[in-house]
Amino acid sequence: MIRTVLIIGLGVGYLQACSPGTSHTQGKPPGEEKVGRERAKFEPEDGKCILFIGQELEALGGLEAPWNDGYLDHFQRPGGFTMYTNFSQGDSSFGYELKGLDGLESTDDWGDSPSNMSKQLEDPNFANMALAIGLGFVNHEADVANGRYDDQVLRLGNWIKGLGKRPVFLRIGYEFGGEWNHYDKELYKVAFRKIKETYDSLGVENVAYVWQSHGWGQDLEELESWYPGDEYVDWCAYSFFSRFDEAQMIPFARRHGKPVFIAEASATISTPTVKTNGKTKETIFSNPEQAQEAWDKWFIPFFQAIDEHPDVIKAVSYINCNWRSHPMWFENPTFQDIDARIQTSSMISERWKEKVYQAPFIQASDSLYKLLWQGE
């Protein structure tokens, strides 16, 4: 059963699934591509893709103990990192009472391991990297839409503005259509638009607005019904877990002339019953047999999707997480048996480096901000 408490770290429902061995093959439907479109905010040129890693202090590492055995401690620094916050004051999440904007300037743990963006931004290991923020407000879309949370909206906007030239990808109400999030469709769109209009009035220039579906189970008509409008959305996005072959965000983005951000991705493998009970196979990367299966059935389709759509998929974020160790996922059948930390498998680590240390992937560099700002 899906938990009814608020989930902030990642709003993934347990019924995500794909048939083992399926491939991701979304083509260019006739009449759905805008020819000669302008590049979006922070969009790199065709054939380039920003690599992000997420999604909490433990997963990313790069800091003093105990956060010194994550992705940044084993691999080249990626082009960006993913973290989360919220407009959800007063809600409870796995024994933690949310204050609103948790994990922004303080170290907070709402069940998915501690988060603190400011701690990371103050550390030189996170220099010359873009930031992707998952902004949740489940149960509070009316509060955002009607102005009750204007103080929090303004606080976040000024905080982003204070980052100067660091590009920020703001995923407003990420995974908006997932039943676990139960957003009200019309209020969600009003809240999305209000946030952008507020930040425009503040003169926040270092932000790209990202509209993210959970991926599977939403056809083009359903996606259109959730869409805030071209003038409010810079990037379209979706999650790449299971049932990735069902996602329709790529043709939708082509229809609207937008780039695509695979904003959440981590290896899961389906079981024969996954579509009815949400259960995925135990996948522990430190187990060589399970790591090989993860590479064959998840990583290969993941990289294939990027290779097949170099004109659209311009950013991806891999979640380098030991899901099974976090209370948020103990009873979630999709993630309760998953340890997807790349560094725990020598085989996956080497193959990962062979893929992401070369084109099309963009890593951290002294020229990253200039590259992305020129791509507006």
Order of alpha helices (4+ residues) and beta strands (2+ residues): beta-alpha-beta-beta-beta-alpha-beta-alpha-alpha-beta-alpha-beta-alpha-beta-alpha-beta-alpha-beta-alpha-alpha-beta-beta-alpha-beta-alpha
